[in-house]
Amino acid sequence: MCQRATGGLFAALAGGSPANFSWTRGTPSFYASSNLARRGHCARCGTPLSFQYHTPGARIYTTVGSLDHPGDVVLVKQFGIESKLDWVNFCEQVPGERTGESAQAQDFLAGMQNNQSRD
């Protein structure tokens, strides 16, 4: 879904608590990419800006490329590695996690309805 939402090979996201986050220029528009999450984008230019699940206390993730200083972000984990394209080879030393590896994640994702249909 991140590939589809960004139009890229993956979504480079930096996450944190919504309590420690604020938009500094304007307010994004949001799209419910599924019944479990929403994605923010710039209403003027379409730049993908954020991702957040609809759960209490959910972290907000912003697209690294949209940050003023993307080089300051430290990569600590890769999520959704099951969707990594075979010919993409970088960040191999960074730990990865498959989507829904834990029983809790599987339960949460079981009822997901994707609104980003390829049809």
Secondary structure in CASP SS format (residue, H / E / C, confidence):
PFRMAT SS
TARGET T0000
AUTHOR 0000-0000-0000
METHOD secondary structure of the structure
MODEL  1
M C 1.00
C H 1.00
Q H 1.00
R H 1.00
A H 1.00
T H 1.00
G C 1.00
G C 1.00
L C 1.00
F C 1.00
A C 1.00
A C 1.00
L E 1.00
A E 1.00
G E 1.00
G E 1.00
S C 1.00
P H 1.00
A H 1.00
N H 1.00
F C 1.00
S C 1.00
W C 1.00
T C 1.00
R C 1.00
G C 1.00
T C 1.00
P C 1.00
S E 1.00
F E 1.00
Y E 1.00
A C 1.00
S C 1.00
S E 1.00
N C 1.00
L C 1.00
A E 1.00
R E 1.00
R E 1.00
G E 1.00
H E 1.00
C C 1.00
A C 1.00
R C 1.00
C C 1.00
G C 1.00
T C 1.00
P E 1.00
L E 1.00
S E 1.00
F E 1.00
Q E 1.00
Y E 1.00
H C 1.00
T C 1.00
P C 1.00
G C 1.00
A C 1.00
R C 1.00
I E 1.00
Y E 1.00
T E 1.00
T E 1.00
V H 1.00
G H 1.00
S H 1.00
L C 1.00
D C 1.00
H C 1.00
P H 1.00
G H 1.00
D H 1.00
V C 1.00
V C 1.00
L C 1.00
V C 1.00
K C 1.00
Q E 1.00
F E 1.00
G C 1.00
I H 1.00
E H 1.00
S H 1.00
K C 1.00
L C 1.00
D C 1.00
W C 1.00
V C 1.00
N C 1.00
F C 1.00
C C 1.00
E C 1.00
Q C 1.00
V C 1.00
P C 1.00
G E 1.00
E E 1.00
R C 1.00
T C 1.00
G C 1.00
E C 1.00
S C 1.00
A H 1.00
Q H 1.00
A H 1.00
Q H 1.00
D H 1.00
F H 1.00
L H 1.00
A C 1.00
G C 1.00
M C 1.00
Q C 1.00
N E 1.00
N C 1.00
Q C 1.00
S C 1.00
R C 1.00
D C 1.00
END
